[in-house]
Amino acid sequence: MRVRRSAAALCLAAAALLTSTPAAGAATAGEARTGADRAGRPAADLPTGTVTTADGRTLFTDGSGRVLDLRGFNLDKYAEATEADLRSIADRGFTLVRLPVSWTRLEPAPGRYDRAELDRLHRLLDAAERYGLLAVIDFHQDVYGPKFGGGDRGIPVWATRDEGLPFVEDPDDWFAGYFQPAVQASFRHLYDDADLRRAQTRFYTWLAGELRGHRSLLGYDLFNEPSGPIDGDPTDPAVLVAASAALERDRLPAMYRRLIGAIRRVDERSWLFVEPTVLVGQGVPTELPALADPRPGPDRLGYAPHFYDTAVEAGRDWDPAGGFVERYTAAITGYPTAHRLPVLVGEWGPPNTRTPGNAELVRRQVAAMAGFAAGWTQWYWCTGTGGYCALGPDGRPAPGEEPAFGPYPAALAGRPVSQGVRADGRWALTFTAGRGPVPTELVLPATGYPNGVRVTVSGARTALVDVRQPGAGRAGSARILLPGVRAGARVTVTLTPR
């Protein structure tokens, strides 16, 4: 969600309205991708299960029972991502990409699929596998589809029924397009019309069948930033809150159940992620009900909220005194805790990290997600001087982006307790050791460790540490094996710059 000006103010007002009053309210190891690629980059294992920690977090696990922390970036939604982008993401120690797809591009006419566009997806997934990355396919839309601007992404014109109602685009406030009568009508028909529901179901089943079994495919984000009809004045915050709640109680879960079933007809392996409406990012708890997974064995469902501060989206520098991160964390954690779902934050990050407040926001967001998320993908991987680009013109992390490029445990042989930068400036990871002789794998980024890093372990009588030092533009790694450590023992790993 990239909100500007009046729409931003409306979302903030709706959040304030709700938060001022009470809200309503085992897998096989054979599926794991093991090892590293030839350049020594850590390769992401496919999560085959989950574990729920004592504090209620549900986290991904691999076939050895290690806790996986998946981190990475969104790829360009205009279909400009290349193999070089994927290689660069992997070089810096990341293991996950979120890959937007466009229904319009893939099915330009009913039942007619674009094989060239499908081949492009296959090439990107093949490259992801070569570089040890997992990919989430994001069914992307912004303001419904191309009939309302936005090029050739989103829901096709042939599946757009606007009833001839007006649509006036605001070039300074693209998000306000969701409140236009034509867009509202189009969403209502998509949710309610039987033939459009069948068409959407058919498309999801087709694409899942085409991509089924790909080793780099983690799963699907079923619908980007869901929106829907608003009965009443959309400039009234009370109306907006009520419409969001109604959508999450009725039409949206009905769509999710249908799309889960559509993919499960051809794919029982992939993880399926559901998103709440965008108001959850402003501290409004979701009202989505529990959803079921028809696959045999444990569910493979996850929760994929976005993490945007609307004031920052509107162009302001972040104010740490505003309480945004705290409100968001409080709102976001109830639903996945209640239903034991791993949280994969699909989008987050300010449009420009070069300002003091926004740089602090990145640091706070990374720290917060380490406490509630099983993974994240930042918006997004590009080079520039703003516009959400994670890299500066020199190809290095943009100023303020450094925390997103920090160390993390890609695979943890135990259960996490805490991680982050301590008062002495050193990064530390504390965890309780698990059972069995399996290694913990840390990502050691070049950012912050230009001259290498020393890895020390406390809490275990014996620690075998194999370090690949980071280099210029390339992350290193550390494999830590704790032979004979007692299960449940508290272990701390500390990184010290050389």
Secondary structure, DSSP 8 states (H G I E B T S, - for coil): ----HHHHHHHHHHHHHHHTS-------GGG---SB-TT--B------EEEE-TTS-EEEE-TT--EE-EEEEE--TTS---HHHHHHHHHTT--EEEEEE-HHHH-SBTTB--HHHHHHHHHHHHHHHHTT-EEEEEE--SSSSGGGSSTT-SS-GGG---TT------TT-GGGGGGSHHHHHHHHHHHH-HHHHHHHHHHHHHHHHHHTT-TTEEEEE-SSS------S-TTSHHHHHHHHHHHHHTHHHHHHHHHHHHHHTT-SSSEEEE---GGGGGT-----------SSSS--EEE--EE--HHHHTT----GGG-HHHHHHHHHHHHHHHHT--BEE-EE--S-TTSHHHHHHHHHHHHHHHHH-SEEEES---BSSSTT-SB-TTSSB-TT-GGGGS-EEEEESEEEEEEEE-TTS-EEEEEEE-SSS--EEEEE-STT-TT-EEEEEES-S--EEEEE--BTTB-EEEEEE-TT--TT-EEEEEEEE-
